[in-house]
Amino acid sequence: MATTDGLDNPAVSRSSELEDFILWNAQQFAFPPSEWEAKTFAEVLLLPRVEVTRPPKHDLLAVGMMPHDCHANCAAQEANDPDGESRHVWGWLINGSDLILHSVVEIRGQWLCMTPQHREGPARFNFIPDAAIEWRNADNGKEPFRGGVQVPQGLRSDPEQHVRMWERFRDLVASGMPVAEARQLVDDTLGAELRQMSQLIPVSGDCSIR
């Protein structure tokens, strides 16, 4: 039986989920700049870094890990490890010139990302564990706080540029452009400008910035 609304079409459903994620993700980095963000960004850059390995996406999906749900995935890994050797660690993924709130696990000295991505990411990446983050009970479950302030999804080196990117993306979508195309256009223009700014390139075994 043919459908007209796409609700019974898995491909349409997956597309809608991805578009919802793109919209949510773009908006998460459009919050106003603050003194707290700038101060925290500088503090985090001084913390030691580790190299994390990301297993293949199909392996993570096969064991029940959910795309882009890193905190829940790592909490489940720690809770369900029969040997009790998995440790859930939260902190910051280094992404160009920005820091992304993220969770990984440490198992016998090996650092692993348990979270599959909609878009394939690098097999290895640098991560900054942050013991100053604490999880508190909130209306929607547990939420991360640092220094008494609820932690956003990321810390930005150039908040104003992210706000411009969000406003441009929002205007393109409102004009009728498909979400994925709007994201790509913004990434190719304003995103390219952001990538030309200073990158947070880590040095193995060091916490210095180049």
CORFEN-V801133 format. One record per residue. N is the residue number from 1. SS is DSSP state (alpha for helix, beta for strand, coil for the rest). PSI is psi as a letter, one per 20 degrees, with the letter a starting at -180 (NA if undefined). D_LAST is the distance of its C-alpha to the last C-alpha in Angstrom with 2 decimals. Layout:
n=(N N)
ss=(SS SS)
psi=(PSI PSI)
d_last=(D_LAST D_LAST)
This chain:
n=(1 2 3 4 5 6 7 8 9 10 11 12 13 14 15 16 17 18 19 20 21 22 23 24 25 26 27 28 29 30 31 32 33 34 35 36 37 38 39 40 41 42 43 44 45 46 47 48 49 50 51 52 53 54 55 56 57 58 59 60 61 62 63 64 65 66 67 68 69 70 71 72 73 74 75 76 77 78 79 80 81 82 83 84 85 86 87 88 89 90 91 92 93 94 95 96 97 98 99 100 101 102 103 104 105 106 107 108 109 110 111 112 113 114 115 116 117 118 119 120 121 122 123 124 125 126 127 128 129 130 131 132 133 134 135 136 137 138 139 140 141 142 143 144 145 146 147 148 149 150 151 152 153 154 155 156 157 158 159 160 161 162 163 164 165 166 167 168 169 170 171 172 173 174 175 176 177 178 179 180 181 182 183 184 185 186 187 188 189 190 191 192 193 194 195 196 197 198 199 200 201 202 203 204 205 206 207 208 209 210)
ss=(coil coil coil coil coil coil coil coil coil alpha alpha alpha alpha alpha alpha alpha alpha alpha alpha alpha alpha alpha alpha alpha alpha alpha alpha alpha coil coil coil coil coil coil alpha alpha alpha alpha alpha alpha alpha alpha alpha alpha alpha coil coil coil coil beta beta beta beta beta coil coil alpha alpha alpha alpha alpha alpha coil coil coil coil coil coil coil alpha alpha alpha alpha alpha alpha alpha alpha alpha alpha alpha coil coil coil coil coil beta beta beta beta beta beta beta beta beta beta coil coil beta beta beta beta beta beta beta beta beta beta coil coil beta beta beta beta coil coil coil coil coil coil coil coil coil coil beta beta beta beta beta beta coil coil coil beta beta beta beta beta beta coil coil beta beta beta beta beta beta coil coil beta beta coil coil coil beta beta coil coil coil alpha alpha alpha alpha alpha alpha alpha alpha alpha alpha alpha alpha alpha alpha alpha alpha coil coil coil coil alpha alpha alpha alpha alpha alpha alpha alpha alpha alpha coil alpha alpha alpha alpha alpha alpha coil coil coil coil coil coil beta coil coil coil coil coil coil beta coil)
psi=(p q q i i j h j o h g g g h g g g g g g g g g g g g h h j j q q q q h g g g g g g h g h h i q q q q p p p o r q g h g g h h j j q p p k l h g g g h g g g g h j o h i k i p p p p q c p p o n d j r p p p q q r q p o l i p p p p j o q q g p p r q h q r q q o q n i i p q p q p r h k b p q p q o k i p p p r i r p p h n h h h h g g g g g g g g h g g h i i p q g h g g g g g h h i e h h h g g h i r p q m o q p p j r j r p NA)
d_last=(59.38 57.12 54.89 54.06 51.39 49.14 49.26 50.67 48.29 45.39 43.35 43.83 43.03 39.73 38.87 39.69 37.58 34.55 35.19 35.54 32.20 30.50 32.18 31.33 27.66 27.30 29.11 27.08 24.07 26.34 27.05 26.95 23.95 24.50 23.48 23.36 20.79 18.42 19.03 18.71 15.45 13.93 15.85 14.86 11.09 12.20 14.34 14.19 13.67 16.15 16.76 19.71 22.32 24.32 27.91 29.72 30.83 34.51 34.31 32.89 35.53 38.22 37.72 37.86 34.25 33.98 31.49 28.93 30.58 28.00 29.26 32.85 32.06 30.29 32.98 35.61 34.05 34.07 37.59 39.08 37.72 41.01 39.40 37.47 34.26 32.04 29.91 28.70 25.20 23.73 20.29 17.55 16.62 13.18 14.35 12.15 11.31 14.01 15.28 18.70 21.30 22.33 24.46 24.47 26.72 26.33 29.25 29.76 26.07 25.28 23.26 24.89 24.71 28.37 28.15 29.11 27.71 29.85 27.30 26.07 22.51 20.46 22.17 19.09 16.30 14.01 15.74 15.60 19.18 20.41 23.65 24.13 25.26 29.03 31.47 34.54 37.71 37.94 40.40 38.62 38.01 35.08 32.13 28.76 28.40 25.83 27.09 30.28 28.73 29.00 25.65 25.05 23.96 20.38 18.07 16.94 14.26 17.09 20.44 22.58 21.38 22.26 25.61 26.28 25.58 28.02 30.64 30.55 30.77 33.62 35.49 35.31 36.66 39.33 40.42 41.21 38.26 37.64 34.78 32.88 33.32 32.19 29.01 28.31 29.12 26.83 23.97 24.66 24.69 23.03 20.81 19.66 18.85 16.71 14.79 14.12 12.21 8.51 7.81 6.86 5.86 7.11 8.07 11.88 13.70 10.95 9.92 6.77 3.77 0.00)
